[in-house]
């Protein structure tokens, strides 16, 4: 079993700028990992971060938080928001209105879990990475 790396959660306002900021934070986090993950794994992780934070911003009121960890060969992305409603996939709308996010996350992540808590929920996606000993530099 590999090492586990935990970092403090990044709290965001839950506005449109949160998506960009989350990607920037995730990019910095991933660049600090040693050994480096592949470009494909990095892009999948950044896309999953974007989708999770976009869902929190678009479908829930208030702030959200991003927490990333590395454990057992996976980058774990956890996004918490203020809604206790479970995410549910909907049919994609090809006119630009969405519906692709959860379907895309299901393809990217080895697992997608939701935990409801008193102040909202946390959705966790796990992206497989090639080296089970990934750690911060």
C-alpha positions, 0 to 999 in steps of 0.5 A: 500500500502506498503513502497517503498525502492529505492537504488542507481543503480550499474554500471557495465562494461558489461563484463562476471564478471558483471553477478557474481557481479550483483548476489552478489549485489542482494544477499546483497540487499535481505539479507538486507530486513526485514522481509526476503523474502522466499528462493523461492522468493530470488532464483527467484529474483537472477535468474531474475537478472542473466538473465537480466544482461546476456542478457545485457552483451551478446546482447549489447555493453558497460556498464550496470546498475542494480537497485533494488527496493521494492514496493507494494509487489514486488522486481523490478529489472531494468537493463539498457544497451546501446542498443535501440533494444527491447528484443525479445524472440527466440526459445530455442536452446537445444545445449547450445546456449541459447534462454531461458532467456526471456521465463524464465523471463516471468515465473518468473516475474509478468510483464516484461517491456522495456523502450527505452531512448536516451542512450539505454533501461531499462528492468524491471522485477517484482517478487512478494514477500509475504509481502507488507511491505518489507523494509530495516533493 
